[in-house]
Structure formats: C-alpha cells, structure tokens
Amino acid sequence: MPYVREYSKRLIKLLVLVGGIFFGFGAVSVAVAQEAPDVLIRRVSQQVLGIAKTDKDIQSGNRKRILELVEEKIVPYVDFERATSMAAGHYWREATQAQQVRLTGEFRQLVTYTYSGALSQVKDQKLEFKPLRADPSAKEVEVRSEVVRTGGTPIELDYRLEKTPSGWKIYDINVLGAWLVETYQSTFSSEIGKSGIDGLIKALAEKNKNLSSKGEKAAK
C-alpha cells in the first residue's frame, strides 16, 4: 500500500517537528469540558512536549512508555470517527456500521503508531499560539499556532475543533498548509476504488501490523 507508507513517512517527519497533539476518543472532566479550545490545545501540547523532552524512556524510544503517553495525554481529546468519516467521504455512507467501526479503529491505530514514533525525537521545539478569532457561540473553530525551532523557520500548525457535550474535540490538523483529512481523502478514495472498503481496511491493518512488529523489535 504505497500511499500509506509514503504519507506515514511524511507525517512522522512533520510530527517530529511539531510535537503537537493528535486524534482519539475519551471522556473528560467537567472542568475540561468547559475549557476554551485554544486553552485546551495549549495545555495538552505543553504537557506532551514537556514530558517528551524530559522522560528518559521516551527519549530512548521505549515504545510501551510512548504509547502510554499517547493514550493518557492525547487520545482523550479528538474525534477519530469524524476524521475517518471525512477522509472516507461519500464512501462512509455506503459502508456498513461494522465497516465504519473497523475502519475508524485501523485509522486511529495508524496515526497513533505514527505519532508514537515521532515523540521519541522531540528535542527543542516550542509552540507559539495566535489569538483565537471565533464567535463565543461557535460550535467549530480553528486554533492557529506555529512551531518554533532553534535555527529553523517557524512551521504552521493549525487545528480544527468541534464542540461536543464532553468538550472540544480535534478532528483535523494542518501542517505546512496540508490538512490531514484532505490528504487522506484522495488516498482513501483511490484504495476504495480499487478494492472497496474492506480492501482499505485490510491494507491499513497490514500497515499497522508491520508498524507494531517494528516497534516490538525496537523494544528488544
């Protein structure tokens, strides 16, 4: 599945630079549910960056510890189902409920593995946030920021979030002008066109299996 391999490599390189946060499910406390979207992004980003920079296990590439950090600090704050449905486009409506669940699970796992591989390489990145320009009653907003690297050009890093009963959830991320969901739309469409929804699920599952295997070997 060439497009998954190529995009994953690109995503790893970008995430190494941004050290941002990614997709997932989960419940949050009442206080977090009332948290403003830009405050949420700033808080979680700083937490993840801080831990990634100082945790010796993460810096050494300990896959178990990295996955623990992802599950604890990143997974609770983003809507993978919406991200997957948008990436699948009109094919999502044609898929059965079982296929939707399996596709969402594989997509979530792919991004989690990819992000986990990047966390161990976080070094001196810093995040600078731009003022949030959104109506207080808005249900969807875009939080804009830049990743500042020592001796490097700032990198554009933006998030799209929606307001849910359990708080704000991320459903898309933009790095260097490329929105994740839009990128996957064309690649998902191509794979589904060749082998259907089940073919895409199978291809993602195979990719995840390979990533898991590499992670286990690295941990030995």
Secondary structure as UniProt FT lines:
FT   HELIX           2..18
FT   HELIX           30..33
FT   HELIX           37..54
FT   HELIX           56..59
FT   TURN            60..61
FT   HELIX           63..69
FT   HELIX           70..74
FT   HELIX           75..77
FT   HELIX           80..88
FT   TURN            89..90
FT   HELIX           91..94
FT   HELIX           97..119
FT   TURN            120..121
FT   STRAND          126..129
FT   TURN            136..137
FT   STRAND          140..148
FT   TURN            150..151
FT   STRAND          155..164
FT   TURN            165..166
FT   STRAND          167..175
FT   TURN            176..177
FT   STRAND          178..179
FT   HELIX           180..219
//
